[in-house]
Amino acid sequence: MISRAERRRLEKQGLNGVEHCSFTDRLNLLSILPKSGDIITLKIVRDLTDALSFTEEEIKVGKLRQLESGRLSFDGKVVDKLGKDVAMGEKAHELVVGTLKSLSEKKQLDIACLPLYERFVEAKKSSDGKEAA
């Protein structure tokens, strides 16, 4: 978990949204981030990609490797250790929400991303006082 000092440092930088992302959350968020957009969007995507990506140590501990099929192989016994707190500024959070909404509207939202949709989109609606979908 993120320390209080680190949280304060992030808040000073305008990154007051800290999300705990599990191994699965990280993979799914990485898979839905836009591949193109304007310069601001791409910079946010780059920062989020860096924050969500796995370090060499995590790759080693989780025995992560990409198979010939393109699928990811990992040690299921240690994936719980591969969650981490990710700082998300307001624009990054809006980008994730907008991407999830867009996928849903196009009927392209994958079942694996349903927990992310519920957490980012429906939780936001509830906190805004609007009816959750």
Sine and cosine of phi, psi and omega as CSV:
sin_phi,cos_phi,sin_psi,cos_psi,sin_omega,cos_omega
0.00,0.00,0.33,-0.94,-0.06,-1.00
-0.99,0.11,0.65,-0.76,-0.03,-1.00
-0.97,0.23,0.31,-0.95,0.04,-1.00
-0.88,0.48,-0.67,0.75,-0.01,-1.00
-0.88,0.47,-0.68,0.73,0.02,-1.00
-0.91,0.41,-0.65,0.76,0.03,-1.00
-0.88,0.48,-0.69,0.72,0.02,-1.00
-0.89,0.46,-0.66,0.75,0.02,-1.00
-0.88,0.47,-0.68,0.73,0.00,-1.00
-0.92,0.39,-0.63,0.78,0.02,-1.00
-0.89,0.46,-0.61,0.80,0.04,-1.00
-0.90,0.44,-0.48,0.88,0.02,-1.00
-1.00,0.04,0.07,1.00,-0.02,-1.00
0.99,0.16,0.28,0.96,0.00,-1.00
-0.95,-0.31,0.86,0.50,-0.10,-0.99
-0.98,0.18,-0.17,0.99,0.05,-1.00
-1.00,-0.04,0.95,-0.30,0.05,-1.00
-0.93,-0.37,0.87,-0.49,-0.02,-1.00
-0.94,-0.33,0.73,-0.68,0.13,-0.99
-0.99,0.10,0.85,-0.52,-0.04,-1.00
-0.92,-0.40,0.86,-0.52,0.06,-1.00
-0.95,0.31,0.12,-0.99,0.08,-1.00
-0.79,0.61,-0.76,0.65,-0.02,-1.00
-0.91,0.42,-0.67,0.74,0.05,-1.00
-0.84,0.55,-0.71,0.70,-0.03,-1.00
-0.87,0.49,-0.72,0.69,0.02,-1.00
-0.89,0.46,-0.72,0.70,-0.04,-1.00
-0.93,0.37,-0.65,0.76,0.05,-1.00
-0.90,0.45,-0.68,0.73,0.03,-1.00
-0.87,0.50,-0.57,0.83,-0.06,-1.00
-0.97,0.24,-0.37,0.93,-0.06,-1.00
-0.98,-0.22,-0.16,0.99,-0.02,-1.00
-0.87,0.49,0.65,-0.76,-0.02,-1.00
-0.86,0.51,0.56,-0.83,0.03,-1.00
-1.00,-0.08,-0.22,0.98,0.01,-1.00
-0.55,-0.83,0.28,-0.96,0.00,-1.00
0.33,-0.94,-0.21,-0.98,0.03,-1.00
-0.98,0.22,0.11,-0.99,-0.11,-0.99
-0.87,0.49,-0.63,0.78,-0.01,-1.00
-0.92,0.38,-0.71,0.70,0.03,-1.00
-0.86,0.51,-0.71,0.71,-0.03,-1.00
-0.91,0.41,-0.56,0.83,0.05,-1.00
-0.93,0.36,-0.62,0.78,0.06,-1.00
-0.91,0.42,-0.69,0.73,0.03,-1.00
-0.87,0.49,-0.69,0.73,0.01,-1.00
-0.87,0.49,-0.72,0.69,0.00,-1.00
-0.90,0.45,-0.68,0.73,0.02,-1.00
-0.91,0.41,-0.65,0.76,0.03,-1.00
-0.87,0.50,-0.70,0.72,0.04,-1.00
-0.88,0.48,-0.68,0.73,-0.05,-1.00
-0.94,0.35,-0.57,0.82,-0.06,-1.00
-1.00,0.05,-0.38,0.93,-0.07,-1.00
-0.91,0.42,0.33,-0.94,-0.04,-1.00
-1.00,-0.04,0.67,-0.74,0.03,-1.00
-0.98,0.21,0.23,-0.97,0.06,-1.00
-0.86,0.51,-0.62,0.78,0.02,-1.00
-0.90,0.43,-0.68,0.73,0.02,-1.00
-0.90,0.43,-0.62,0.78,0.03,-1.00
-0.88,0.47,-0.66,0.75,0.00,-1.00
-0.93,0.37,-0.77,0.64,-0.03,-1.00
-0.89,0.45,-0.68,0.73,-0.03,-1.00
-1.00,0.10,-0.05,1.00,-0.04,-1.00
0.79,0.62,0.70,0.71,-0.01,-1.00
-0.97,0.25,0.72,-0.69,0.12,-0.99
-0.41,-0.91,0.54,-0.84,0.01,-1.00
-1.00,-0.03,0.77,-0.64,0.00,-1.00
-0.99,0.13,0.24,-0.97,0.02,-1.00
-0.84,0.54,-0.52,0.85,-0.01,-1.00
-0.95,0.32,-0.19,0.98,-0.05,-1.00
0.99,-0.12,-0.23,0.97,0.02,-1.00
-0.96,0.28,0.31,-0.95,-0.03,-1.00
-0.98,-0.21,0.74,-0.68,0.07,-1.00
-0.96,-0.28,0.64,-0.77,-0.01,-1.00
-0.42,-0.91,0.26,-0.97,0.04,-1.00
-1.00,0.07,0.95,-0.30,-0.05,-1.00
-0.89,0.45,-0.31,0.95,-0.02,-1.00
-0.97,0.25,-0.34,0.94,-0.09,-1.00
-0.89,-0.46,0.05,1.00,-0.06,-1.00
-0.89,0.45,-0.44,0.90,0.05,-1.00
-0.88,0.47,-0.43,0.90,0.00,-1.00
-0.99,0.15,-0.10,1.00,-0.08,-1.00
-0.98,-0.20,0.29,0.96,0.14,-0.99
-0.99,0.11,0.39,-0.92,0.05,-1.00
-0.36,-0.93,0.36,-0.93,0.07,-1.00
-0.99,0.14,0.76,-0.65,-0.03,-1.00
-0.86,-0.51,0.84,-0.55,0.04,-1.00
-0.97,0.23,0.79,-0.61,0.03,-1.00
-0.78,-0.62,0.86,-0.51,0.11,-0.99
-0.95,0.30,0.11,-0.99,-0.02,-1.00
-0.85,0.53,-0.69,0.72,-0.03,-1.00
-0.92,0.38,-0.63,0.78,0.03,-1.00
-0.90,0.43,-0.68,0.74,0.02,-1.00
-0.89,0.46,-0.70,0.71,0.03,-1.00
-0.88,0.47,-0.61,0.79,0.02,-1.00
-0.89,0.45,-0.71,0.71,0.02,-1.00
-0.90,0.45,-0.73,0.68,0.01,-1.00
-0.87,0.50,-0.73,0.68,-0.01,-1.00
-0.89,0.46,-0.63,0.77,0.01,-1.00
-0.92,0.40,-0.71,0.71,0.01,-1.00
-0.90,0.44,-0.68,0.74,0.04,-1.00
-0.88,0.47,-0.70,0.71,-0.01,-1.00
-0.88,0.47,-0.70,0.71,0.04,-1.00
-0.87,0.49,-0.65,0.76,0.01,-1.00
-0.91,0.41,-0.72,0.70,-0.01,-1.00
-0.88,0.47,-0.56,0.83,0.02,-1.00
-0.99,0.10,0.00,1.00,-0.06,-1.00
0.86,0.51,0.63,0.78,0.01,-1.00
-0.88,-0.48,0.20,0.98,0.01,-1.00
-0.96,0.27,0.83,-0.55,-0.01,-1.00
-0.98,0.19,0.55,-0.83,0.01,-1.00
-0.83,0.55,-0.53,0.85,0.01,-1.00
-0.91,0.42,-0.41,0.91,-0.02,-1.00
-1.00,-0.06,-0.03,1.00,0.00,-1.00
-0.84,0.54,-0.70,0.71,0.04,-1.00
-0.87,0.49,-0.57,0.82,0.05,-1.00
-0.92,0.39,-0.67,0.74,0.02,-1.00
-0.87,0.50,-0.73,0.68,-0.01,-1.00
-0.88,0.47,-0.64,0.77,-0.05,-1.00
-0.96,0.28,-0.72,0.70,-0.09,-1.00
-1.00,0.05,-0.67,0.74,-0.11,-0.99
-1.00,-0.01,-0.82,0.57,-0.06,-1.00
-0.93,0.37,-0.60,0.80,0.03,-1.00
-0.90,0.43,-0.60,0.80,0.03,-1.00
-0.91,0.42,-0.68,0.74,0.03,-1.00
-0.87,0.49,-0.68,0.73,-0.01,-1.00
-0.90,0.43,-0.67,0.75,-0.03,-1.00
-0.95,0.31,-0.40,0.92,0.05,-1.00
-0.99,0.11,-0.07,1.00,-0.01,-1.00
1.00,0.08,0.10,0.99,0.03,-1.00
-1.00,-0.02,0.35,-0.94,0.02,-1.00
-0.94,0.35,0.74,-0.67,0.04,-1.00
-0.96,0.29,0.55,-0.83,-0.02,-1.00
-0.96,0.28,0.00,0.00,0.00,0.00
